[in-house]
């Protein structure tokens, strides 16, 4: 267990579980006279960071987390959707919220959601009289387990990347769950190769051969990490599975496509193989894909990785491609050993790894949606984030704050007559408290330094900014003279590719958002709303309609998180002759979604889990009345018949919306 990753505190009948490593907290109502004692992780069949035991008649989890039920022998009882369940004997309730929570109980447990069936407020578990229960928690955040040193010799780099899989917590299809993939060991440049003794090359009988070229070694690092592959020198890039199969991988951009396709293919099929593992969830992909496969997925569960891959390669990539998630991020590196230092950071969330001569993405990034492009070049194109070492270090220490406690600052405007930020219906978005906004029309250098030392979730500077710094009423505050602080994100008009003049700001903020043009006060307020609701910086800019934008820092970071543990889902609504067509893309954990599954409680949405990051469409159109009901939930809506300027976090009156 990693006891400092999570913490438990009990006060006045509320047990608060905090993710100390990644931010976030869950509040659980318990009996008023309950007390907690430390517990061992031996109570659980999956890893936890810490646990406590207590005696109580009930547990009520604020925020209505999704819940999965199973007994201690691995038999799955399914997920709680609506209605009431009751089970007896030794069992687990597995909850996904701001962190992973598990509840062990020996006896009868009854559970139900409290509140509206499609948008509940809490999950209530009750026990037969007072019962002793054990609550375990696992953080969604981790850090490198060790640091490897390499010189500029490509073969030394091969040795180092062969050890990246040391962080994976188990070598089965279960590693497709993101919480069972640890942070890869760090890489740093030095005089000679040094690999700590605690690291080892996984024994998966998977080998990747590449020419001794730094660019090609970097391109295959996702395979080294996810397959536990031993990377060796060869005449061409190829995947070797035991002594039974060799798969050519191509060169340059073709090699990147091969790695991307193979990884997506394996994620889909691993997620089917694990269906009889820890979580036997009803899966849309399983129902549609399994009958078409030349193997029965659960039978591969205990097979070694190389044997699983042999079977997977019998399936065309075109078969699994429609079921693969939209990838969240692509990191484009330069072909240098120095850029290898970025690889573990990227692979921690299973981002793709590409290489170009200058670290600039080969293809123009999408103006909206995923993937978000990361680059090790300081000069970046639109919709790309520069991630120099300082940005990666800052992101590793980043902590999102509670949405209800979030404060935002707008510099450049007096308080507006109608404050669009404060007018948001925060209750609809399940916030216990309303975030607050401060407006300053102008500031002196000393005032701005003081403000930037405050723990704002977001600061938008609407006055002039030059390459020298922020233009204040009494001069320019240089970026390097800004204070060390814990601001989540800073935004201002920049309008140029270079981000290196701004590196000093990474001592102040985790992410810098750089639109080409100055934002209106309404756009700045809208950007801040999405940020405090927990959408990532990149997603918030896209939802605001900022097309020409660059970033310094990890633009997939959220600066705040809601008590429910996830950011609002974005719904897309189109008008048709037969009603309204509604779809959504489940990406409520935008940064680390690969391998997760999602489920929607809404009527007419598919009633089975599917991989997160895939698009879900309601099975049939909805009526105007049904759409009106849907608009009351804690979602963000985009209407196909409305212009970009008419889209906003707060919704117009339903009658006005539907008659436009």
C-alpha positions as CSV (number, residue, x, y, z in Angstrom):
1,X,0.0,0.0,0.0
2,X,1.0,3.6,-0.6
3,X,-0.3,5.2,2.6
4,X,0.5,8.8,1.8
5,X,-1.4,8.7,-1.6
6,X,-4.8,8.8,0.1
7,X,-6.1,9.9,3.5
8,X,-9.2,9.3,5.7
9,X,-10.7,11.7,8.2
10,X,-13.9,11.4,10.3
11,X,-15.8,14.3,11.7
12,X,-19.4,14.6,12.8
13,X,-20.6,11.6,11.0
14,X,-18.8,12.4,7.7
15,X,-15.9,10.2,6.5
16,X,-13.8,12.2,4.0
17,X,-11.5,10.3,1.8
18,X,-8.9,12.5,0.0
19,X,-6.7,11.7,-3.0
20,X,-3.6,13.4,-1.6
21,X,-1.5,12.6,-4.7
22,X,-4.0,13.6,-7.4
23,X,-6.5,15.9,-5.7
24,X,-10.1,15.2,-5.2
25,X,-12.2,14.0,-2.2
26,X,-15.2,11.9,-1.5
27,X,-17.6,12.5,1.4
28,X,-19.4,9.5,3.0
29,X,-22.1,9.9,5.6
30,X,-21.7,7.3,8.4
31,X,-23.3,6.7,11.8
32,X,-22.7,9.7,14.1
33,X,-20.9,7.5,16.7
34,X,-18.7,5.6,14.3
35,X,-15.0,5.5,14.6
36,X,-12.3,4.3,12.2
37,X,-9.3,2.1,12.6
38,X,-6.5,1.4,10.1
39,X,-7.0,-1.7,8.0
40,X,-4.7,-3.8,5.8
41,X,-5.0,-4.2,2.0
42,X,-5.4,-8.0,2.5
43,X,-9.2,-7.4,2.7
44,X,-9.3,-6.6,-1.1
45,X,-8.7,-8.5,-4.3
46,X,-7.3,-5.5,-6.2
47,X,-4.6,-3.0,-5.1
48,X,-5.5,-0.1,-2.7
49,X,-3.3,2.6,-1.3
50,X,-4.8,2.6,2.2
51,X,-7.9,1.4,4.0
52,X,-9.9,1.9,7.2
53,X,-12.5,-0.2,9.0
54,X,-15.6,1.0,10.9
55,X,-18.9,-0.2,12.3
56,X,-22.0,1.5,10.9
57,X,-25.6,0.9,9.8
58,X,-25.1,2.7,6.5
59,X,-22.8,4.5,4.1
60,X,-24.1,7.3,1.9
61,X,-21.6,8.4,-0.9
62,X,-22.2,12.0,-2.0
63,X,-22.1,12.5,-5.8
64,X,-23.7,9.1,-6.7
65,X,-20.6,7.3,-7.9
66,X,-21.0,4.4,-10.3
67,X,-21.0,1.1,-8.4
68,X,-20.1,-2.4,-9.4
69,X,-21.0,-5.4,-7.2
70,X,-19.2,-8.8,-6.8
71,X,-18.5,-11.4,-4.2
72,X,-15.1,-12.3,-2.8
73,X,-14.8,-15.3,-5.2
74,X,-15.0,-13.0,-8.3
75,X,-18.6,-13.6,-9.2
76,X,-19.9,-10.4,-10.6
77,X,-23.4,-9.2,-9.7
78,X,-23.4,-6.4,-12.2
79,X,-23.7,-2.6,-11.8
80,X,-26.2,-0.6,-9.8
81,X,-28.2,1.5,-12.3
82,X,-31.6,2.2,-10.7
83,X,-33.9,0.4,-8.3
84,X,-32.6,-1.4,-5.3
85,X,-30.2,-4.3,-4.9
86,X,-29.6,-6.6,-2.0
87,X,-26.8,-9.2,-1.6
88,X,-25.6,-11.4,1.3
89,X,-22.3,-12.9,2.3
90,X,-18.8,-11.5,1.8
91,X,-18.9,-9.0,-1.1
92,X,-17.3,-5.9,-2.6
93,X,-18.9,-2.7,-3.7
94,X,-16.5,-1.1,-6.2
95,X,-17.0,2.6,-6.8
96,X,-15.4,4.9,-9.3
97,X,-15.5,8.6,-8.3
98,X,-12.7,11.1,-7.5
99,X,-10.6,8.0,-6.9
100,X,-11.1,4.3,-6.8
101,X,-13.1,3.2,-3.7
102,X,-13.8,-0.4,-2.5
103,X,-16.1,-1.4,0.3
104,X,-15.8,-4.9,1.8
105,X,-18.8,-6.2,3.8
106,X,-19.6,-9.5,5.3
107,X,-23.3,-9.7,5.7
108,X,-26.4,-8.4,4.0
109,X,-26.1,-5.1,2.1
110,X,-28.8,-3.2,0.4
111,X,-28.1,-0.3,-2.0
112,X,-29.9,2.3,-4.0
113,X,-29.4,5.7,-5.6
114,X,-31.0,8.7,-3.9
115,X,-32.7,11.4,-5.9
116,X,-33.6,11.5,-9.6
117,X,-33.0,8.1,-11.3
118,X,-31.1,9.7,-14.2
119,X,-29.3,12.3,-12.2
120,X,-29.1,11.1,-8.5
121,X,-27.5,12.9,-5.6
122,X,-25.9,10.0,-3.7
123,X,-25.5,6.3,-3.4
124,X,-26.9,4.8,-0.1
125,X,-25.7,1.4,1.2
126,X,-27.5,0.0,4.3
127,X,-26.5,-3.0,6.3
128,X,-28.4,-5.6,8.4
129,X,-28.0,-3.9,11.8
130,X,-24.6,-2.4,12.5
131,X,-21.9,-4.0,10.4
132,X,-18.2,-3.9,10.3
133,X,-17.1,-2.7,6.8
134,X,-13.7,-1.9,5.3
135,X,-13.3,1.0,3.0
136,X,-10.2,1.0,0.7
137,X,-9.0,3.8,-1.6
138,X,-6.6,4.0,-4.5
139,X,-5.3,7.2,-6.0
140,X,-5.6,7.9,-9.7
141,X,-2.2,9.7,-9.5
142,X,1.2,8.2,-9.2
143,X,4.9,9.1,-9.8
144,X,7.9,7.4,-11.4
145,X,9.1,4.5,-9.3
146,X,12.8,5.1,-10.2
147,X,15.0,7.1,-12.6
148,X,17.2,5.6,-15.3
149,X,20.1,7.4,-16.9
150,X,21.2,7.2,-20.5
151,X,23.8,8.7,-22.7
152,X,23.3,9.6,-26.4
153,X,23.9,6.0,-27.5
154,X,20.7,4.6,-29.1
155,X,21.4,1.1,-27.8
156,X,21.6,2.4,-24.3
157,X,18.2,4.0,-24.9
158,X,16.9,0.6,-26.1
159,X,18.0,-0.9,-22.8
160,X,16.3,1.8,-20.8
161,X,13.0,1.7,-22.6
162,X,12.9,-2.0,-22.2
163,X,12.5,-1.4,-18.5
164,X,9.5,1.0,-18.9
165,X,7.1,-1.9,-18.2
166,X,8.6,-2.3,-14.7
167,X,5.8,0.0,-13.5
168,X,2.9,-2.1,-14.8
169,X,1.2,-3.7,-11.8
170,X,0.2,-7.0,-13.4
171,X,0.9,-8.7,-16.7
172,X,-2.6,-9.8,-17.8
173,X,-5.3,-8.1,-19.8
174,X,-6.2,-6.3,-16.6
175,X,-3.4,-3.9,-17.3
176,X,-5.7,-2.3,-19.8
177,X,-7.3,-0.6,-16.8
178,X,-5.4,2.7,-16.3
179,X,-5.2,2.3,-12.6
180,X,-3.3,-0.9,-13.0
181,X,-0.6,0.7,-15.1
182,X,1.9,2.6,-13.0
183,X,3.9,5.6,-14.0
184,X,6.9,4.4,-16.0
185,X,10.3,5.0,-14.5
186,X,11.8,8.4,-15.4
187,X,14.6,8.9,-17.9
188,X,17.4,11.5,-17.6
189,X,20.4,12.2,-19.8
190,X,23.8,11.5,-18.3
191,X,27.3,10.2,-19.1
192,X,26.5,6.5,-19.1
193,X,23.7,4.0,-18.8
194,X,22.4,3.4,-15.2
195,X,19.3,1.3,-14.5
196,X,18.4,0.9,-10.8
197,X,18.4,-2.7,-9.6
198,X,14.7,-2.5,-8.6
199,X,13.8,-2.3,-12.3
200,X,13.6,-5.3,-14.6
201,X,12.6,-6.2,-18.2
202,X,9.2,-7.9,-18.0
203,X,9.2,-11.5,-19.1
204,X,6.5,-11.3,-21.7
205,X,8.4,-13.0,-24.6
206,X,7.6,-9.9,-26.7
207,X,10.5,-8.3,-28.5
208,X,10.6,-5.2,-30.7
209,X,13.6,-4.8,-33.0
210,X,14.5,-1.4,-34.5
211,X,17.6,0.0,-36.2
212,X,19.9,1.7,-33.7
213,X,18.3,5.1,-34.4
214,X,17.1,7.3,-31.6
215,X,13.9,8.3,-33.6
216,X,12.8,4.7,-34.1
217,X,13.5,3.8,-30.5
218,X,11.3,6.6,-29.3
219,X,8.5,5.6,-31.7
220,X,8.2,2.1,-30.3
221,X,8.2,3.1,-26.6
222,X,4.5,2.6,-26.2
223,X,5.0,-1.1,-27.2
224,X,7.9,-1.4,-24.7
225,X,5.6,-0.1,-21.9
226,X,2.3,-1.7,-22.6
227,X,3.5,-5.1,-23.9
228,X,6.6,-5.3,-21.7
229,X,8.6,-5.6,-24.9
230,X,12.4,-6.0,-24.9
231,X,13.7,-3.4,-27.4
232,X,16.7,-4.7,-29.3
233,X,18.8,-3.6,-32.4
234,X,17.8,-5.0,-35.7
235,X,17.9,-4.3,-39.4
236,X,14.3,-3.2,-39.6
237,X,11.5,-2.4,-37.2
238,X,9.5,-5.6,-36.3
239,X,7.4,-7.2,-33.6
240,X,8.6,-10.6,-32.5
241,X,6.3,-12.9,-30.5
242,X,8.2,-15.6,-28.8
243,X,9.8,-17.8,-31.6
244,X,6.5,-18.1,-33.5
245,X,5.8,-14.9,-35.3
246,X,7.5,-11.8,-36.7
247,X,5.4,-8.7,-37.7
248,X,7.0,-6.0,-39.8
249,X,6.3,-2.5,-38.5
250,X,7.6,-0.2,-41.2
251,X,9.7,3.0,-41.0
252,X,9.1,6.6,-40.0
253,X,5.5,7.7,-40.2
254,X,4.5,4.1,-41.2
255,X,6.1,2.8,-38.0
256,X,4.1,5.3,-35.9
257,X,0.9,4.2,-37.6
258,X,1.7,0.6,-36.9
259,X,2.4,1.3,-33.2
260,X,-0.8,3.4,-32.9
261,X,-2.9,0.8,-34.6
262,X,-1.4,-2.1,-32.7
263,X,-1.9,-0.4,-29.3
264,X,-5.5,0.6,-30.1
265,X,-6.2,-3.0,-31.3
266,X,-4.8,-4.5,-28.2
267,X,-6.7,-2.1,-25.9
268,X,-10.0,-3.2,-27.4
269,X,-9.3,-6.9,-27.4
270,X,-7.7,-6.8,-23.9
271,X,-10.8,-5.1,-22.6
272,X,-12.8,-8.1,-23.9
273,X,-10.4,-10.7,-22.6
274,X,-10.7,-9.2,-19.1
275,X,-14.5,-9.5,-19.1
276,X,-14.3,-12.6,-16.8
277,X,-11.6,-11.0,-14.7
278,X,-12.0,-8.5,-11.8
279,X,-15.1,-6.9,-13.4
280,X,-17.6,-8.9,-15.4
281,X,-19.3,-5.8,-16.9
282,X,-21.9,-6.1,-19.7
283,X,-20.1,-4.7,-22.7
284,X,-21.4,-3.4,-26.0
285,X,-18.1,-4.2,-27.7
286,X,-18.3,-7.8,-26.4
287,X,-21.8,-8.4,-27.8
288,X,-20.9,-7.0,-31.2
289,X,-17.3,-8.2,-31.6
290,X,-17.0,-11.5,-29.8
291,X,-19.0,-13.5,-32.3
292,X,-16.8,-12.3,-35.1
293,X,-13.5,-13.2,-33.4
294,X,-11.6,-16.5,-34.1
295,X,-11.2,-17.0,-30.4
296,X,-13.3,-17.0,-27.2
297,X,-11.9,-13.9,-25.3
298,X,-12.1,-15.2,-21.7
299,X,-10.1,-18.3,-22.7
300,X,-7.1,-16.0,-23.3
301,X,-7.2,-14.5,-19.9
302,X,-4.4,-16.7,-18.4
303,X,-2.4,-16.9,-21.6
304,X,1.0,-15.0,-21.7
305,X,1.1,-11.7,-23.5
306,X,2.9,-13.0,-26.6
307,X,0.2,-15.8,-27.0
308,X,-2.6,-13.2,-26.7
309,X,-1.0,-11.0,-29.3
310,X,-0.6,-14.0,-31.7
311,X,-4.4,-14.4,-31.5
312,X,-5.0,-10.7,-31.7
313,X,-3.1,-10.4,-35.0
314,X,-5.5,-12.9,-36.5
315,X,-8.1,-10.1,-36.3
316,X,-7.9,-7.3,-38.9
317,X,-7.4,-3.9,-37.4
318,X,-10.5,-2.7,-39.4
319,X,-12.6,-5.0,-37.2
320,X,-11.7,-3.3,-33.9
321,X,-11.1,0.2,-35.2
322,X,-14.8,1.3,-34.9
323,X,-14.7,0.3,-31.2
324,X,-11.4,1.9,-30.3
325,X,-11.5,5.1,-28.2
326,X,-10.6,8.5,-29.7
327,X,-7.1,8.9,-28.5
328,X,-6.7,11.7,-26.0
329,X,-3.1,12.9,-26.8
330,X,-0.2,12.6,-29.2
331,X,3.3,13.7,-28.1
332,X,5.6,14.7,-30.9
333,X,9.3,14.6,-30.0
334,X,12.6,15.5,-31.7
335,X,14.9,12.6,-32.5
336,X,17.2,13.3,-29.5
337,X,18.0,11.5,-26.3
338,X,17.1,14.7,-24.4
339,X,13.5,14.4,-25.7
340,X,13.4,10.8,-24.3
341,X,13.0,12.4,-20.9
342,X,9.4,13.3,-22.0
343,X,8.5,9.6,-22.8
344,X,7.6,8.4,-19.3
345,X,5.3,11.4,-18.8
346,X,3.5,10.7,-22.0
347,X,3.2,7.0,-21.5
348,X,1.8,7.5,-18.0
349,X,-1.5,8.2,-19.7
350,X,-0.7,6.0,-22.7
351,X,-0.4,9.0,-25.1
352,X,0.9,8.2,-28.6
353,X,4.5,9.0,-29.4
354,X,5.6,10.4,-32.7
355,X,8.9,11.9,-33.9
356,X,9.6,14.6,-36.4
357,X,12.9,16.5,-37.1
358,X,11.7,19.6,-35.2
359,X,9.2,18.1,-32.8
360,X,6.3,19.8,-34.6
361,X,3.3,17.5,-35.3
362,X,3.4,16.0,-38.8
363,X,-0.3,16.6,-39.4
364,X,-2.3,19.7,-38.4
365,X,-4.0,19.1,-35.1
366,X,-7.8,19.0,-35.1
367,X,-9.4,22.4,-34.4
368,X,-11.8,20.7,-31.9
369,X,-11.9,17.4,-30.1
370,X,-9.2,14.9,-29.6
371,X,-6.3,14.2,-29.8
372,X,-4.6,17.1,-28.2
373,X,-1.1,17.6,-29.6
374,X,1.9,17.9,-27.3
375,X,5.3,19.1,-28.6
376,X,8.8,19.3,-27.1
377,X,9.4,22.3,-29.5
378,X,9.0,25.7,-27.8
379,X,7.4,27.1,-31.0
380,X,4.0,25.4,-31.6
381,X,1.2,25.5,-34.1
382,X,-2.4,26.2,-33.2
383,X,-4.1,23.7,-30.9
384,X,-0.8,22.3,-29.7
385,X,0.7,22.4,-26.2
386,X,4.4,22.9,-25.6
387,X,5.7,20.6,-22.9
388,X,9.2,21.6,-22.0
389,X,10.8,20.0,-18.9
390,X,9.4,22.8,-16.6
391,X,5.9,22.1,-17.9
392,X,6.2,18.4,-17.1
393,X,7.6,19.0,-13.7
394,X,4.8,21.5,-12.9
395,X,2.1,19.1,-14.1
396,X,3.5,16.3,-12.0
397,X,2.9,18.4,-8.9
398,X,-0.4,19.9,-10.1
399,X,-3.4,19.6,-7.8
400,X,-6.9,20.5,-8.9
401,X,-9.0,22.3,-6.4
402,X,-12.6,21.8,-5.4
403,X,-15.0,23.4,-7.9
404,X,-17.1,25.0,-5.1
405,X,-14.1,26.6,-3.6
406,X,-12.6,27.8,-6.9
407,X,-11.9,31.5,-7.4
408,X,-11.3,33.1,-10.8
409,X,-9.8,36.5,-11.6
410,X,-10.5,38.7,-14.6
411,X,-8.1,41.6,-15.2
412,X,-9.1,44.2,-17.8
413,X,-12.8,44.8,-16.9
414,X,-14.9,46.4,-14.2
415,X,-17.5,44.1,-12.7
416,X,-20.2,43.7,-15.4
417,X,-23.8,44.7,-14.8
418,X,-24.9,41.1,-15.4
419,X,-22.1,38.7,-14.4
420,X,-22.4,35.8,-16.7
421,X,-20.0,33.8,-14.5
422,X,-22.0,34.2,-11.3
423,X,-25.3,33.8,-13.1
424,X,-24.6,30.2,-13.9
425,X,-26.9,27.7,-12.2
426,X,-24.2,26.0,-10.2
427,X,-26.7,23.8,-8.4
428,X,-27.5,22.1,-11.7
429,X,-23.9,21.2,-12.0
430,X,-23.9,19.6,-8.5
431,X,-21.7,22.1,-6.7
432,X,-22.1,22.5,-3.0
433,X,-20.9,26.1,-3.1
434,X,-20.8,28.7,-6.0
435,X,-17.3,29.6,-7.3
436,X,-16.4,33.3,-7.1
437,X,-15.1,35.8,-9.6
438,X,-13.1,39.0,-9.0
439,X,-12.7,41.8,-11.6
440,X,-10.0,44.4,-11.8
441,X,-9.9,46.9,-14.7
442,X,-6.2,47.6,-14.2
443,X,-3.4,46.6,-11.8
444,X,0.0,47.8,-10.8
445,X,3.0,45.5,-11.0
446,X,2.9,44.9,-7.2
447,X,-0.8,44.3,-7.3
448,X,-0.5,41.7,-10.1
449,X,2.4,40.0,-8.3
450,X,0.2,39.7,-5.2
451,X,-2.8,38.5,-7.1
452,X,-0.8,35.8,-8.9
453,X,0.4,34.5,-5.5
454,X,-3.2,33.8,-4.7
455,X,-4.6,30.3,-5.3
456,X,-6.8,31.2,-8.2
457,X,-8.2,28.3,-10.3
458,X,-7.9,30.6,-13.3
459,X,-6.7,34.0,-14.2
460,X,-7.5,35.8,-17.4
461,X,-5.4,38.9,-18.2
462,X,-7.4,41.0,-20.6
463,X,-5.0,43.9,-20.8
464,X,-2.0,44.1,-23.0
465,X,0.8,41.5,-22.9
466,X,4.1,41.8,-24.7
467,X,7.1,39.5,-25.0
468,X,8.5,41.3,-22.0
469,X,5.6,40.6,-19.8
470,X,2.2,41.9,-18.5
471,X,1.6,45.5,-19.2
472,X,0.4,47.1,-15.9
473,X,-0.6,50.6,-15.0
474,X,2.9,51.5,-13.8
475,X,5.1,49.4,-16.2
476,X,5.7,45.8,-17.3
477,X,5.8,42.8,-14.9
478,X,8.2,40.5,-16.5
479,X,7.2,36.8,-16.7
480,X,10.4,35.8,-14.9
481,X,9.4,38.2,-12.0
482,X,6.0,36.6,-11.4
483,X,5.8,34.9,-8.0
484,X,5.9,31.2,-7.3
485,X,2.3,30.3,-7.0
486,X,-0.4,27.7,-7.4
487,X,-2.7,29.2,-10.1
488,X,-4.3,26.5,-12.1
489,X,-4.4,28.2,-15.5
490,X,-3.5,31.7,-16.9
491,X,-4.9,32.9,-20.2
492,X,-4.1,36.0,-22.3
493,X,-3.8,37.0,-26.0
494,X,-0.4,36.0,-27.4
495,X,-0.7,35.5,-31.2
496,X,2.7,33.9,-32.0
497,X,4.2,30.4,-32.0
498,X,7.0,31.0,-29.5
499,X,6.3,30.0,-25.9
500,X,9.9,30.1,-24.6
501,X,9.5,33.7,-23.4
502,X,6.7,32.5,-21.1
503,X,8.6,29.6,-19.4
504,X,9.0,31.7,-16.2
505,X,5.2,31.6,-15.8
506,X,5.3,27.9,-15.1
507,X,6.5,28.8,-11.6
508,X,3.2,30.6,-11.2
509,X,0.6,28.5,-13.1
510,X,0.3,24.9,-14.3
511,X,-1.0,25.7,-17.8
512,X,-0.9,28.9,-19.9
513,X,-3.7,29.2,-22.5
514,X,-2.7,31.5,-25.4
515,X,-5.5,32.6,-27.8
516,X,-4.4,34.6,-30.8
517,X,-7.0,37.3,-30.2
518,X,-8.1,39.1,-27.2
519,X,-11.2,37.5,-25.7
520,X,-14.4,39.4,-25.0
521,X,-15.5,39.5,-21.3
522,X,-18.3,37.0,-22.2
523,X,-15.8,34.5,-23.8
524,X,-13.4,34.9,-20.9
525,X,-16.3,34.2,-18.4
526,X,-17.4,31.2,-20.4
527,X,-13.8,29.8,-20.5
528,X,-13.7,30.2,-16.7
529,X,-17.0,28.4,-16.2
530,X,-15.9,25.3,-18.1
531,X,-12.6,25.3,-16.2
532,X,-14.1,25.4,-12.8
533,X,-16.6,22.6,-13.8
534,X,-13.6,20.4,-14.3
535,X,-13.2,20.3,-18.1
536,X,-9.5,20.4,-19.2
537,X,-7.9,23.6,-20.3
538,X,-8.0,22.4,-24.0
539,X,-11.6,21.2,-23.8
540,X,-12.6,24.4,-22.1
541,X,-11.1,26.5,-24.9
542,X,-12.7,24.4,-27.5
543,X,-16.1,24.6,-25.8
544,X,-15.7,28.4,-25.7
545,X,-15.2,28.4,-29.4
546,X,-11.6,29.6,-29.3
547,X,-10.2,28.2,-32.6
548,X,-6.8,29.8,-32.8
549,X,-5.1,28.9,-29.5
550,X,-1.8,27.5,-28.3
551,X,-0.8,26.2,-24.8
552,X,2.2,26.0,-22.6
553,X,1.9,23.1,-20.3
554,X,-0.3,20.0,-20.2
555,X,-3.5,21.3,-21.7
556,X,-5.4,18.1,-20.7
557,X,-5.1,19.0,-17.0
558,X,-8.2,20.1,-15.2
559,X,-7.8,23.0,-12.7
560,X,-10.8,22.0,-10.6
561,X,-13.0,19.0,-9.9
562,X,-16.6,18.6,-8.8
563,X,-17.6,16.7,-5.7
564,X,-19.0,14.0,-7.9
565,X,-15.5,13.2,-9.1
566,X,-15.9,13.8,-12.8
567,X,-16.4,16.7,-15.1
568,X,-19.8,17.3,-16.9
569,X,-20.5,15.2,-20.0
570,X,-20.9,17.1,-23.3
571,X,-24.1,16.3,-25.1
572,X,-24.6,17.0,-28.8
573,X,-28.2,17.6,-30.0
574,X,-29.4,17.6,-33.6
575,X,-32.9,18.3,-34.8
576,X,-34.5,15.9,-37.2
577,X,-37.9,15.3,-38.8
578,X,-38.6,12.5,-36.2
579,X,-37.4,14.4,-33.1
580,X,-34.1,15.2,-31.5
581,X,-31.0,13.1,-31.9
582,X,-28.7,13.1,-28.9
583,X,-25.2,11.7,-28.7
584,X,-22.3,12.1,-26.3
585,X,-18.6,11.1,-26.1
586,X,-17.8,9.7,-22.7
587,X,-14.5,11.4,-21.7
588,X,-15.2,12.6,-18.2
589,X,-11.6,11.7,-17.3
590,X,-10.0,13.5,-20.3
591,X,-6.4,12.9,-19.4
592,X,-6.3,9.2,-18.5
593,X,-9.2,7.5,-20.2
594,X,-7.6,4.7,-22.2
595,X,-9.0,1.4,-21.0
596,X,-11.7,2.8,-18.8
597,X,-15.4,1.9,-19.5
598,X,-18.4,4.2,-19.2
599,X,-22.1,3.7,-18.7
600,X,-25.0,6.1,-19.1
601,X,-28.0,6.0,-16.8
602,X,-30.2,7.9,-19.3
603,X,-33.2,6.2,-20.8
604,X,-32.7,5.5,-24.5
605,X,-28.9,5.4,-24.1
606,X,-27.3,1.9,-24.7
607,X,-27.7,0.0,-21.4
608,X,-24.2,-1.5,-21.5
609,X,-20.7,-0.4,-20.7
610,X,-18.4,0.7,-23.5
611,X,-14.8,1.9,-23.7
612,X,-14.5,5.6,-22.6
613,X,-13.6,8.0,-25.4
614,X,-16.1,6.4,-27.8
615,X,-19.2,8.2,-29.1
616,X,-22.6,7.0,-27.8
617,X,-25.8,7.8,-29.5
618,X,-29.3,7.5,-28.0
619,X,-31.0,4.5,-29.6
620,X,-34.0,6.5,-30.9
621,X,-34.9,10.2,-31.2
622,X,-36.3,12.0,-28.2
623,X,-39.4,14.3,-28.1
624,X,-39.3,17.9,-27.1
625,X,-40.6,17.1,-23.7
626,X,-38.0,14.4,-23.2
627,X,-35.3,16.8,-24.3
628,X,-36.6,19.3,-21.9
629,X,-36.2,16.8,-19.1
630,X,-32.6,16.0,-20.3
631,X,-31.7,19.6,-20.1
632,X,-32.2,19.6,-16.4
633,X,-29.2,17.3,-15.7
634,X,-25.6,18.4,-15.0
635,X,-24.5,18.3,-18.6
636,X,-23.0,20.7,-21.2
637,X,-25.1,20.9,-24.3
638,X,-24.3,21.7,-27.9
639,X,-27.2,22.3,-30.3
640,X,-26.7,21.8,-34.0
641,X,-29.1,24.5,-35.0
642,X,-27.5,27.2,-32.8
643,X,-24.5,29.4,-33.8
644,X,-21.3,29.2,-31.8
645,X,-22.1,32.5,-30.1
646,X,-25.4,31.1,-28.9
647,X,-23.8,28.1,-27.2
648,X,-23.2,28.7,-23.5
649,X,-22.8,26.7,-20.2
650,X,-26.2,28.2,-19.0
651,X,-29.2,27.2,-21.1
652,X,-31.8,29.5,-22.5
653,X,-35.5,28.9,-21.6
654,X,-36.4,25.5,-23.1
655,X,-39.3,27.0,-25.1
656,X,-37.1,29.6,-26.7
657,X,-34.4,27.0,-27.5
658,X,-36.7,24.5,-29.1
659,X,-38.5,27.1,-31.3
660,X,-35.4,28.6,-32.8
